[in-house]
Amino acid sequence: MPMHAERRATPRAYGRSTMNTLQGLFERLLGIAHYQAALRHKAHQVFCTPTHNLVPLEKPACWRRPARIQRSRRS
């Protein structure tokens, strides 16, 4: 058995082009995340915010309509 320990192959340091590629991918991922967050915010505004006052509709429609026929009292 040799006296020196065998060296394991160490990964080569990333080159500049690889780092630029990784940086570009990371920026694209962040851009997608920001875009999805903006879409989620817009969807929340559209679908979760009531735009109409629905309180008057709680009364039945027959009670909201004016009477068409007036009673006439015969004396």
C-alpha positions as CSV (number, residue, x, y, z in Angstrom):
1,M,0.0,0.0,0.0
2,P,1.5,3.3,-1.0
3,M,2.3,5.8,1.8
4,H,0.4,8.7,0.2
5,A,-3.4,8.8,0.3
6,E,-5.0,8.8,-3.1
7,R,-6.5,12.2,-4.0
8,R,-10.0,12.2,-5.0
9,A,-10.9,14.2,-8.1
10,T,-12.1,17.6,-7.0
11,P,-14.7,19.3,-9.1
12,R,-13.2,21.9,-11.3
13,A,-14.1,25.5,-10.5
14,Y,-17.0,26.8,-12.6
15,G,-15.9,28.9,-15.5
16,R,-17.2,32.4,-16.2
17,S,-19.6,31.2,-18.9
18,T,-21.1,28.6,-16.5
19,M,-21.6,31.2,-13.8
20,N,-23.2,33.6,-16.2
21,T,-25.5,30.8,-17.4
22,L,-26.5,30.0,-13.8
23,Q,-27.0,33.7,-13.0
24,G,-29.2,34.1,-16.1
25,L,-31.3,31.1,-15.1
26,F,-31.6,32.4,-11.6
27,E,-32.8,35.8,-12.9
28,R,-35.3,34.1,-15.2
29,L,-36.7,32.1,-12.3
30,L,-37.0,35.2,-10.2
31,G,-38.7,37.0,-13.0
32,I,-41.2,34.1,-13.3
33,A,-41.8,34.2,-9.6
34,H,-42.5,38.0,-9.7
35,Y,-44.8,37.6,-12.7
36,Q,-46.8,34.8,-10.9
37,A,-47.0,36.9,-7.8
38,A,-48.4,39.9,-9.8
39,L,-50.9,37.6,-11.5
40,R,-52.0,36.2,-8.1
41,H,-52.4,39.7,-6.8
42,K,-54.5,40.8,-9.8
43,A,-56.6,37.6,-9.5
44,H,-57.2,38.3,-5.8
45,Q,-58.3,41.9,-6.7
46,V,-60.7,40.7,-9.4
47,F,-62.3,37.7,-7.7
48,C,-62.1,38.4,-4.0
49,T,-63.1,42.1,-3.8
50,P,-66.9,42.5,-4.0
51,T,-67.8,45.2,-6.6
52,H,-71.5,45.3,-5.9
53,N,-73.5,46.1,-2.8
54,L,-75.6,43.0,-2.4
55,V,-77.4,44.0,0.8
56,P,-80.6,45.2,-1.0
57,L,-80.9,41.8,-2.7
58,E,-81.3,40.1,0.7
59,K,-85.0,41.2,0.7
60,P,-87.1,39.0,-1.5
61,A,-87.9,40.4,-5.0
62,C,-91.7,40.3,-4.4
63,W,-91.2,42.7,-1.4
64,R,-88.9,45.0,-3.4
65,R,-91.4,45.5,-6.3
66,P,-94.0,48.2,-6.1
67,A,-97.6,47.0,-5.9
68,R,-99.3,47.1,-9.3
69,I,-102.8,46.8,-8.2
70,Q,-104.3,49.1,-5.6
71,R,-107.1,48.1,-3.5
72,S,-110.2,50.2,-3.8
73,R,-112.3,50.5,-0.7
74,R,-116.0,50.4,-1.3
75,S,-118.1,52.2,1.3
